[in-house]
Amino acid sequence: MNARIAEPPIGGTIDHILSVLPSLIPSAQRVARICAERPEQVVEMSGADLAAAADTSPPTVTRTCQALGFQGFQHLRMLLVRDLGAAARATRSSEAGTAGWLQGIADGAGEILRTSLASVDAAAFDAAAGAIVAAPRVLLAGTGASGPAAQSIALKLTMNGRPCEAPVDGVSQQLTARVLRPGDVCIVVSSSGANAVTLAAAAAAREAGATVIGVTSFSRSALADYTDILLVAGARFQSWDQGAVGAGLVQYLLLSVLQLAVADRMDGDDAERARWAIRDELGAIVAEPEDSGDTVDAGSARGAS
């Protein structure tokens, strides 16, 4: 049984289950998946009922609940009852066609974001923010669908006066990670925690002695083996038809909150001067041309956009 008892916040029980599920043995995965996908039925079940539904034994149900971090089945059942009772019973639009489809996607994304950060460990989050603030050098590593979130947070950190590097391709990320030093930070973003290209960058950063911060959806993924600090969020999108949308939104949300925490901790005259210098430069980049006879052809403007 885990020493630390899981107590997810209201609405976060299913996210917690899904974050641990991939690390379980097959029989335990069947139990956990039923709890995550059919909570309304599970709250009406006994341990023996759940065992029968998962084609396993009652002791396996108990061990599964404990492997998930709960005291036992009744503890898990109580949390599911709590979450179901607190859930908003919004009526989904029955409108057919594009409008209904768009609303369904928006509703699904909103539900994902509402509880997506429930599995983030507060102490780990604080440690991550502190490490980024203190690091001489910060590297962002993320490829595939996780790449855009990594690139976005890199830009925001730079705008806050916290310079960082974010090579786009995996080879550059790995090579850069190899030349990091102790005290530097490598933020590795991988929703699955199993992307081989991203894992190579994480391994290189760890071998170099840098602090590795992992951002993923699963607490016991391969990425966890290479990280000093692990931030877990957003496993629920894995059971949603529009998983790619959910994954990107959750990563962007968590990294944006981390960026705000870093900005809040950066103080002193040097940091403030750096922020204002970057803002002035950004203003110059996006400023419209002076009225000095310079004109921009409409076709050129469309091409540039």
N, C-alpha and C positions, 0 to 999 in steps of 0.2 A: 504493500500500500504506500502511496506517495506520502512523504512527510508533510508536504504542504497541501492543504485541502483547497480545492478550487471553489471559489465563490464568485462566479461571473456576475457582472452588474445586470440589472433588469434588461432583458432582451438579448443578452450575450451568451446564453448557454449553448445554443446551437453552434454559434461561431467558435466557441471553445472546443466543442466536440470535434468539429471538422478540422480544427488546427492540429489536433493530436491524431486523428483517425489514420493517416497514412502509415504511422509508425507501429500500428497494432498488428497482431497476427490475424490471419484471415477470419477465423471464427469470431474474434473480438470486433473486427471491422464490420461484420454483418450486424452485430448487436448495435454498434455505434451508429451505423448508417440508418438503421430503422429509427433510432431515437432522433436523429437529425432530420430525416425526411418525413416521418409520420408521428410528430410529437403529440398530436391530438389523440391518436390511438394509444400511444405509449402511456399516457397519464391514466388511462383506464385499465392498464394491464397490471398483472402481478409479475414477479420475477420469472415464474414458471411460464407465464403466457409469452413473455418476451423471448425466453429461451426457445420455446416452440416455434415462434415466428422466425427466429434467426437460425433454426435448425441446429441448436447447440444445447448445452446443459445449463441449469440454474447456477452452478458454481462459476461457469464461464461468464455469465451475466454479471455476477458480483465482482469477479476479477476485472472484467472490462470497465465497470464503473470506477473501480479503484485505480486502474491504469489511466483513466481519463482525469483522475485527480479528485473524484468524489468519494464520500465516505462509503457509499454503497448505492444500490438501486433506489432505495427510498429517498435518499438525498438528491439524486439526479431527478427523480420523478417530481419531487417537491419544487425544484428549480424550474422544470418545464411547466408545471402548473402555474407557478408565479409568472413566468414569461407570457404564457398564453392568456392569463387573466389580465395582464397589463397591456397586451397588444391592442392597437387601434383596429377596430373592425370597419375599415374603410371599404365601401362598396366599389369594386372595380367597374370601370366604364364598360358597358356592353355594346358601345357603338362599334359598328363594323367598319372595315376599311382602314385607311392610313391613320386617321385621327385616333382611332381606338388602339391601333398598334403602337403609335408613338406614346400614348398615355400609359400603356402597359409597360413599355420600356422605362419610362420616367418613374413610374411607381416602383418598379423592381429596383432601379438604381437607388432611389431614395431609401428603400428598405435596407438595402445593402449598406449604404453609408451610415444609416442611423445607428447600427450596432457594430460597425466594422472595426472600431478601435477598442472594443471591449476587452480583447485579449492582449492588449499592449501592457506590459509590466511597467508600472510607474517608476520604479527604481532604475530599471534598465533604460527607460526613456531619459531620465535625468542624467544618468551616467553618459549616455550618448551625446546629449547636448553639451555637457561639460567637456568631454573629450574633443569635440569639434571646435569649441571655442579656444581650447588650449593648444591645439595641434599646430605645429609649424607648417604643415602641408596637408591638404585634404584632397583625396582622390575619390571620384564617383565612378563606380563600375556597374553597368547594367546593359544587357543586350536583348535583342528580340523585342517582345512586347513590353519589357521593363525598361527599355532604353529611353523612351520619351519622358518618363517620370524622373529618371536619373538626370537627364539633360535639363529638365525644368528646374529641379531643385538646385543644380549647380549654378544656373543663371541667377536664381533668387539669392543664394548665399553670396555670390559675387556682388550683387547690388546692395547687399547689407554690409559690405566691407569685409567679408570673410572669403578671401580668394581661394579658389579650388580649381581642380582640373577634372575634365570629363571627356576623355577621348571617346569618339563614337564607336570605333571598331574594337572587337574583343582582343585582337593581338596587341594593339596599342595599350589597352587597359592592362593586360598582363605584363607587358614590358615596363610600363610605368610603375606598376605595383612592385616589381622586383627591386626598384631603386629607392623605395621608401625607406624610412629609418624609424627606429624606436621613437615614439611620441607622435609620429604622423598618424593620420586616420585614413582608412579606406572604407567608404560606405558602399556596400555591395547590395544591389537590388535584384531580387529574383523571386517572383511570386511562388513558383514551384519549389524553390530551394534546391533544384536538381539540374539546372542548366550547366552543362559541362564547360562551356566557354566562360561563364561567369564564375564557376567554381575554381577554374584555373587562376583567375585574377585574385580571388580570395585566398587561395593557397599561397600564391606568390607574395601577397601582402603579409600574410601571417609569417612566412619564412623570413621575410625581411625585418620582422620585429614590430611592424606597425600595429596599431589597434584596429581591429576589423569589426565594423558594425554591420550586421546583417538585417535586411528588411525583407521579410518573406511572409507567407501565409500559413506555414506549417512549423510547429515548434520543434519537431524532431526530424527535420529534413537533413539532407547531406550538408547543406550550408551551415547548419548549427555546429558541425565538427570543426569549422574553420573560423568561427567568430568568437570574439571576446564579449560582445554585447549583441543580443538578439532581440529584434522588435518584430512581433508577430501580429498580423492584422489581416482581416479580409478573407478568411477561408470560405465563407458562405457563397461567394460567387462561383465556386466550383460546381455547385448544384443548380446553377441558374443557366438557362439557355443562352443568355447573352454574357457569358463568362468573361470574354475579352474586355467588354465595356466595364464590368464590375471590377476586374483586376486593375485596370488603369486608374479608375477613379479612386479606389482604396489606396493604392500606392501614392498617388498624387496627394491625397488628403493627409496621410500619415507623414509624408516627407515635408509637406507644407507646414504642418504643425511643428515638426522638428526644426524647420528653418526659422519659424517664429520664436521658438524657445531659444535658439542660438542667438538670434538678433537681440532678444531681450536681455541676454547675459553679457553681450558685448558692450562694454562701457569704456570710458576714458576718452581723452581728447583725440588720440590717434585714430581710434575706431570711428569717432564722429566725423573727423576730417575725411577719412577714407569714404564714408558713406556719402558725404556731400560732394566729394570729387566725382564719384561714380554717377551721382544724380545729375550733376552739371554736364558730364560727358553724355549721358543718355539724352538729356534735353537738347544738346547740340546735334545729336544724331537724328532725332526725330523732328527737329524744328523745321518749319516751312521756310523756303528760301526768302531772303529779303526782297523787297520790291525794287530790284535793281536791273530790271529788264530781263532777268532770267525767266524762262518759261519752260514748262514741262509738257511735252506732247501727250495728249490723252492716251494714244495708243501705247506710247512708251511707259506711261504710268501703269496701264493695265498689265503690260508685260512684266514690270518690276514687281507688281504685287503677287 
